[in-house]
Amino acid sequence: MMEGRMAKVALIGMYDSWVIGLRNLANALVEKGHQVTIIHFKLMVSRREPFYLRNTLQYQTVDSETSRNEFLVNSYNTDVQPWTYSELQSMGDLLVDLQPDIIGLSTRSVYESYLFDIARQMRRVPGAWTIAGGHDASFRPEFYVDHMDFACVGEGEEALIQLADCIETGADPRGIPNLVWRNNGQIQKNPLAKPREDKDYFFSELQDRVVHYVCHNNRIIRADALLRDVPGQLNFYYTMIGRGCTGKCAYCTAGHFQGLYSHQNLSMKLRRMRDIDGVIRELITAKEKGFRQVTFLDSFLVAPKKYLLSFFRSYERSVSLPFFAQLHPDQVLGYPEVLGAALDAGLNRTVVGIQSGSERVNRDIFNRKTTHRKLLAFAETLVGRRSLKVDYHIVTHNPFDGQEDFEQTLKLIRELPKMNCSLFLFRLYAFVNTQLHQLTQAAGAAPLDIRLHDKRAVMCLIRWAAPDAVFNDIYSHFDNMSFEDLRQLYRQIKNNIKSDVDLVLEAQEHMNKQSFAVAMQLYDQALLLNPGSYDAWVGKGWASLATGTADQAESCFQAALKRYPLGTQDVWLQLGELKQRSGLFQESVKYLERARFLTSPVHRSDYGKILVDLANAHSQNGDMIKARDLLSEAIEYLGHEDRNRIVGLRNRLQVYLSDLHPIHRATAFASEAFR
């Protein structure tokens, strides 16, 4: 390594499209002038099967949406698409080409069996320092320093900056806080440094300087900073408004990070909130880049009430994109205005984390203290508000679940409000270093009766979908039924009983097949079950347009906006166009401007179309100069054929704006030209 220059750093994340922790590290480094590359070694992948896989390393999930017709299990990442030797070798070749001074690996315990292969590729770069960080390395650094030069415990931004600075100065890195390494076979652990509260690395104006590579499907491609040019990536933008988790759940390590510091007598807040203006700047940038929804990854969006109210108001004013967030029951029930502000800002999906219907299991096994009475009150507060979608999370395949615990879970599922809601079942996996793993090891739990717990999972979905009489009849024969028997019964139930969510999803499938009349019937059925369904009203609006009933379409879109006032770009745009068809051009401007606010110029054709529609509306209102300027702007966003047409239209409009043509003739021109 050469001294006296800025460091070159490569950071590797596995099966993670967003790698939010690595992005923080990269932002911290580029702000100090270092060169950073992030390698996405495999993107997240999933596969559905009608059964549970065995000997898995990842979560497996079942949910009532994907299982709306039959029982299907979602499996993920290495369990369905392990990396190939070719992909591993290609990543090593990329590292050799990059010649970084430092190579970092984000760690999770589920990938520990692959560590040797990854580390071998990292060591192909002569002289590069290798370092492991993240949750798993923080809780068992000893395991990683058998394969790497260093492990980083706790938050790593400042430690990695100092490590990179050592490349520039030639200093010895072994005194850097938070680092662990081996010295002549002995583990050396440096004291931790208290995390800084004055720095926010979630977003940086320099983030585009970070180079991204994606290694997936036996290919390596260079990507933009937000992976917008990677096929198959969603329109969701992921971030957090704070660091730290207030929970201490036994199956997760997030809430136990604070203990790493408290054991060294370092005080650390459970939650450290970001500056609101900084978060809003980040999200405005995401919106400008073309993202259409936001997902807040905070375990709970917990903060002081004043902070949350201020944040949601700023978000509504400046961002106004639909978003997902998990709110805390105590905060919503104690301060209902927080939920109101979140809904005004655009909250359209959230979670109620139940985990078990047994309070004993939640309290004694999962270390979750919220009572079922409070959870039900929380659910009832959320359901039916502004077309908010609510997901319930329940853990299955728990070796500590007895028969009574299981029956309590079934009872709770029955009591949950279900309108516009979905049930998600997470197969329990006791990750290494979690309290649950330690409890499992200490208890010497008997091997899990897999077949029994597979059957119980199906029974949870049957309880969710079936009326009492049907459920009771099936449950009375539960012991004598096989997993396949229950799957077939569930399929029969779903053939006859559909929820509002089922009907909307089925209608969307028929819309894709252009079976508009069938879709209309399904949307009507969904609205009978849930008159407040935004998706059903919008879907019915599109079906109405497709069948030539524009007046009904407008009524449906307006009904949708009453349920979810934020709306979406396509609804506002369509209402603007419908107003123009009715000759209500002044009203049209209001709807089109809202569509423009919600649409990033990155979506070039959509944005250009909105500008042309706005130009038409302004011309019909007599503002020909405004119309001309909008057409001039639209030209930059349109495809070749549309561009030529609009250039001609703009030029003709300019002629009519000359002194030789009175404004009433220009208005008459607009009526003809925009037809």
N, C-alpha and C positions, 0 to 999 in steps of 0.2 A: 504494500500500500504506500502511496506517495503522500507525504505530508505537505501542508500548505495549500490545500485545495478543498473545495466543498465536497461533501460525501455523496456517493451514489448509493441509493438504498432501494432494495426490492422487497416488497411485502407480499406474502402469499396467503390467500384465503381459500377455503375449500367448500365447495357446494353452497356458495353464498353469493348471490348476485349483488347484494348491496354492500356487504362488509363494512358496516357503519363504524366499527372500532378501527379498522385499518384506514378508513377515510379520515378519522380524527388524527391518527398518527401522521398520515401523509400531509394534511393541512398544517400541522405543527412544524413539520420538517421543511416544507416549501417556503413557509413564512420566514425561516431562517436562512433560506438560500440554497438548501440542499436539493439534489435531484432525486425524484421518487417515481418508482414504477410499482403499480399494484397488479398482481397476477391473480386473476379469478380462475383457480384450478377447479374446473367443473362448476356449472351453474346448478341451481336447485332443480331436481327432477322428481317426478312422482308417477305412480302407476296405480290403477284401480284393479282389484281382483275381487272375486266373490268369496274370498276366504282370507284368514290371517296367515301371513308368512311366518315361518318358524326361524329361530336363531337369528333374529334381527338385531341391529345396532341402533336403529333410529326409532322415533315414535311411529306408531301406526294409528290412523284416525278413521273414524266413521262419522258421517254427518247426514242429517236428514235431507239435505239438498241433493247431494250426489246419489243418495240412496232413496230417491223419491219413487223409483219403480222397483228396485230390488236392493238387497243388502250388499253394499260394496265397501271394501276396505282400501284406504289410501296408504300406500307405502312410499318411502322417500329415499332419495340419494343413493348411498352405497348399497342399500338393500335392493334396489331395482336397477341401478346402473353403476357398477363399480368402474373405477377408471381402468383404462387399458395400459399395457406396457408402452404402447406407442405414445399415448398422451403423457405418461410420466417421463418418457425419454424426451419428448418434445419440450416439456417444461424445463428439463435440465439443459437442453440445447439453448433455449431462450435465455436462461440464466448465464450460460457461458457467453452468449453474444452480448448480453448487457454488461457483464463484468462489474457487478455491484461490489461496493466495499462492505456492505452490511446486507444480510438476507434475513428477514424476519418471517416467522410463521405464526399465524393465529391458530390457537389450539382449542380443541374440544375433546373430551374423553372418548367420544364415539369413534374417533379416528386414530386412537393410540396404536391399534394393531398395524396401521399403515405407516407409522412414523419412521421406521427404519428406511423404507423405500423413499419417502420424501426427503429425509435428511441426507441420504446418499446423493440425491440429485443436487441438493444445496451445496454439498462439499465438493462438487465438481468445479467450483470457482476457486482457484488457488488464492489463499490469503484472505478470503472474505470471512468476516465475523458472522457467525450464525446465532440467532437468538429466537427463543420461543416466548410468546406472551399470550394474554387472554385468560379466560376463566380457568382452564385446566392447569396451565402452567403456574397460575397464581397460587393454586391450592396444593399442588405437588410438584414444585420446581425440581426436586431431586430426580424425578423420573426423566425430565427433559434434558438436564445437563449431562446425562449419559450419552446424549445424541447431539447436543448443541454446545457451542462455546458458552452461552449464557441463557438464563431464563429470567424473565422480568416478572416480578410479583406486584400485583395491584395495577393502578393506572400507569400507563407507560409513556405518555407523551414527553414528559420532561426527561425521563431516563433515556429515551431514544434520541432526543435532541442532544443530550450530553454525549451519548455514544457516537453520534455523527460528528459532533464537534471535535472528538478525539481524532478523527480522520484528518481534520483540518489542522489541528495543533500538534498531533503526534503524542498527545498525553496518554497515560496509562488509564484504561477504562475501568480497572478493577475497583476503583473507589466510588463508582457511581451508585447513588442510592437506588434501592429496589432490585439490584442485580444479584443473581445467584450464579456461582460457577464452581468448578472443581479445581482445587489446587493440590497437586500431588496426591490425587485420589480422595482428598477431604473436601466435603461440601463447605463452601464459604457463602455466607448470607450477609449482604449489606443491610443496614437499617433502612427502613422505608422513609421516604420523604412525604410530608403532609401534602395531599393534593392541592394544587393552586385553585383558588376560587375566583381569580381575576382573569382567567383565560377561558375562551370558548373556541374550541377547535372543530365543532360540528360543521361549521361553514367557513370558507375562506374565499375572498375575491380572487385568490390565486389558484383555486382548485383545478382550473383547466390546465395548469402546468403539470399536474400529475398524469403520467402516462398509464393507460390501462390496457392490459392484454387479457383476452378470454381464451382459455384452453378447454375446449368442449367438443364432443363428437369427433375426436381425432383431428381437430383443426385448431390452429392458433390464429386469432384475428386481433388486430389493434382496434380498440374501441374509444369512443369519446368518454369524457369524465363521468357522465351519468348513464352510460350504456344505452343511450337512445338509439344508436344505430345497430344494436345487437338484435337479430330477429327473435321474436317470441317474448321480449321483455314487456312487462305490463306498463300501464300508464300511472302506476302508483309511485309516489315519492315518499321515501321513508326518512324520518328524523325523530328527534326527541326534544322536549322542552326542558329537560333536567336530567341530572345524573343521580343514580342511586335508587334503591327500592326500599319502601317502608315495611315490606313484609319480611317474614323469616320462614317461608314455606320450606318444608323438609325435602321436597323433591327438586329444589332449585338452589343454585349458588348465588344468584343475583343479590338477594337481601343479606348475604353473609359477607360481602366484600368489606363492609365496615369493620368486621371483626379482625381482619388482617391488620388494620391500623390500630384499633383499640388495644390489641394484645401488645402493642409497642407504646402504649400510653399516648397515642396520637388521636386528637379529637377530629371527628369527621362527621359532617351533617348527614343524616339519612338521605336527604334530598338537597341537591344544589341546583337552583333554578338558573336558567340562562337569562340573559338580558332580553326582554321582550322585543326590542327594536332589532336585535341581532337575529332572532328567530324569524321575524316578519321579513327582514331583508332576504334571508335564505329562502323563504317560501315564495316570495315574489320572483326571485331568480328561477326557482323550480317551475313556477307557472309560466314564466317567459320562455323556459326551455321546452314547454309543451306538455308538462305533466298535468293531468286532469283530476287527480285525486291525491289526497295526502293520508298517510298512515303514521300515526304517532306510536312509536315502539316502546314508550314508557310502560313499565309493568302496570302501574296505575298512574293516571295523569293527576297526581296529587301535588298540591301547592297551596299556599295561603289563599284564602278566598279572594282577597283584593288582587292578587297576581292573576288568578284564573279569569276573573271578570274583565280585568284590563286586557289580558291576552286575547280572549275571545272577541272582545269589541274591536281590537286592532285587526284581528284575523278577518272578521266580517267586513270591515271597511276596506282592507287592502288586498286580501287574498281571495276569500269567498269561494273556495273550492270545497266540494264534499270531502269529508274526512272521517276516518275511524279513530277512535280513542277508547281506552278502557278507563271508565270513571270508578271512583271508590264509593261503596255504599254509604259510608259514614258522611262523606262530603255531600253527596246528592241528597240524602235524607235530611241532613242537618242544614243544608243551604240550597233549597230548591232553585234559587235564582242562578246557581252555577249551571244546572242542567238547562235552564231556559236560555242562558247566554250561549252555551255550547250549541244548542239547536239553532238559535238565530245565526250563529257563525257558520253552520253547515254540517254539524255532526249528523251522519246518516247511518252509522253502524257502530255497535258497541257489544260488549261482552259482560255476562254475569258469570263469574267463576264460582261454580258450586263445588266441584270436585267429588263430593260424596253426599248422598242423602242421609248419611249417618253422622250426627254431630260428634259421636265418639271418635270416628275415623278422622274427621276433619280436625278435631282438637288434639287428639293424642298421637295420631300418626302423621298427618300432614302439617300440623302446627298452624292451622288456620282457625281463627277465633270467632269469625262472624257467624251468628246464629242463623238457623233456617228462617226464623220469623223475620229477621232483618233482610235476609236475601229475598224472601217472597215480597216483602214491602218494597224493596229496591226494584225488583222485576215489575211489579205492578205500577211503580212510578214511571218506569221507562216505556213499557209497552203501550202502543197507541199514541205516542207523542210524535206528531209531525212526520208520520210514516217512518219512524226510526226502526231500523232492523236490529234485532237483538239475538245474539247467539248465547246459548247456555253451554257451559263446559263441564263435563263429568268425566272422571277418571275410572277406567275399567281395568280388569286383570290385576287387582290389588290383592296380594297374598294375605293382607290383614283384614279383608272384607269377609265377615261371616254371613250366614244366611239372614240373620236379623238386619245386618247392615245393608245387605242387598235389597231386602224388602222395603227398608226405609227410603232407599234411593228411588225405587219404583213409585212409592207413595209421593215423594216430592215431585217427581216428573209429572205425575198426574195433576198436581196442584199448580204447576207453573202456567202463567198466562201464555198463550201460544200464537196470538195473532201477529203475523209478520215476523215470526221467530223461527229459529232453527236449533236443533240439538246436535252438539258435537261431542263425540266420545273419544277420549285419548287413552290408548293402551299404556299402562304404567311402565316406565322404564326407570329403574333405580340407577341413575348416573353416578359414576365414581365421584367421591368427595362430597356428595350430598348427605344430609342427615338421614335421609331415607335409606341410602345405601348402607350407612353405618348401622342403622337400626336393623336392616335386613340381615346383615352379617352377624350382629350381636345376638339376634333372636334365633339364629339358625333355622330360619323358616323352612318348612317342608316345601318340596318342589310344587310349583303352582299346578293346579289341576286345569290344564289348558283347555280341555274340551268343555268343562263346566263354565269357565269364564268366557269362552267364545259364545256359548249359548246365552249367558247372561247379557252379553252385549246386544245380541239380537233382541232379547226380551226388552231391553231398554227402549229400542226403537219401536217395538210393538206397543209398549206402554205409551209412547209419545203419540202414535198414530191411531190407535184403536179405541173405540168406546169401551166403557167399563164391561159390558156384558161379553163382548168378544174377547177382551183381554183376560177376564176372569176364567173363561172357558179354556183358553189356551194355557194359562198359568196352572190350572188344576191338573194338567197333564205334562207339565214341564219336565219332571224327573224322567219320564219315559220317552221323551222326544230327543231326537238327535239335532245337531247343529243344522243339518240340511233340512230336516222337518220344519224347524223354526224359520229358516230362510224361505221355504216355499209358502208357509203361512203368511209371512210378512209380505211376500210378493202379492198374494191374493188380497190381503188387506189394502195394499196400495193401489191395486187395480180398481178398487171400489170406493176408497176413501181418500180424498185429496185435500190437502191444506191450501190456504190462499197462496203460499209460497210455491207449492207444487204446481198449481194451476198457472201461475205467472210464468214459471220456467217452461212448462209444457207449451204454453201459448207462444213464447219466444221461439221455440223450436219450429212451430207451425208458421210463424212469420218468416223465418229463414227459408222455409220450403214454399213460400208464397201461398200458403193455404189460409188466406185472410179471413174467410168466413168462419172457419174452425177456430182460429185464433180469437176472433171477436167473441165467440161463445164462451171460450175459456176465460177471457178477461172479465166478461160479465159474471161468470160463476165466482171468480176470485173476488170481485167487488161485492157480491152478496155476502161473502164471508168476512171481508175486510173492506168496508167502504172508504177507508183512509189510505189505501195502498197507492202510493205514488207510482210504482212500477206498473200497476194494473191500469191506472188512468192514462199514463203515457202510452203504454202499449195499445190500449183501445184507441187512443188518438191516432197512432200510426196506422192501425188497421182501418180506421174510418177513412183516413186519407186514401189508403190503397183501394178502398171500395167506392170512392167518389163522393163521400159525404163530408164535405169540408166544414159545414156548420157544426156537425157533431164532433169533428176532430178538434175544432177550436174550443168547444165546451169541455172536452176531455182534458185538453192541455191546461185550461184555466183551472179545472178541478184539481189537477195534479199540483199546480203551484199553490193552491190553498193548503194542501197537505204538506208540501215541502217548499216553502217560499224561495229558498235559494235557487232551486231549479237547476237545470243543466243547459249547456250551450245549445244543444239541438232543439230543445223545447222552446227556448226564447227566440231562436232564429225562425222556427216554423211559425210561431205566433206572429212574428213580425211580417212574414210573407203572407199569412192569412189576412192580416189587417190590410195589407196592400191590395189583395184581391177584392176586399170589400170597399176599397177607396178611402180607408181611414189612415191616411199617410202620416198624420201627426202622431197618432197612437203607435203606428208602426215604428217610428223612430225610437220610442221608448224601449220597445222590445228588442230592436236590433242593437241598440247601444249596450243593453245588458248582455246580449250574446257576444258582442265585441269585447266587453270587459272580461268575460269568462274564457275567451279564446286566445291562445298564444299565436303570434305570427309564425311560429314554427310550423303550425298546421296550415300551410300556405294556401291550399285550395279553399279550406273552410273560411279562413280569414279574408281571402280575396272575395269570396262570394258575399260575405257579410258587408264588405265595403261597397260592392256593386249595389246590393239591396238598399243600403243606406243612401247611396247616391240617387237612386230612383226615388226614394221617399222624399229627400230634400228637394229634388227637382220638381216633384209634384206639389210640394209646399211653396214653390216659387223661389227657393234659395239655390239659384243656378251656380253661383260661385262655389258654394259648399259642395254641390254635386260634382262640379268639375274637379275640385281638389281631391275628393274621395275617389273619383275614377283614376286620377293620376297616381294615387297611392295604391289602388287595387292592381294596377298594371304590374307592379313589382312582385305580385304573389300568384298570378294566374299562369296556367299552362299556355302553350304556344297559340292554339286556336282561339281560346278565350281572350288572350292578350291582344291579338290582332283586332278582334271585334271591339274590345273596349278602347283600344287606342283610336280606332276610327270614330267611335262614339264620343270620346273625349274631344277629339279634334273638331267634330261637327258641333259639339256643344260650345266650344270656344268661338266658333264662327257666329253662332246665334247670340253669343254674349257681346258681340261688337255693337258699336253705336248704331249700326244700320238696322238692327233687329230689336224691336221693343221686347220687354220682358214677357208680355203676354204671348208673343209668338214663340219665345223660348220655352214657355211652359207647355204650349201646344206641341212643340217639338218633343219635349220629354215624354208626353203621353204616347207619342208614336214610337220614339226611339227605344224606350225601355220595355215596349210591349213584348 
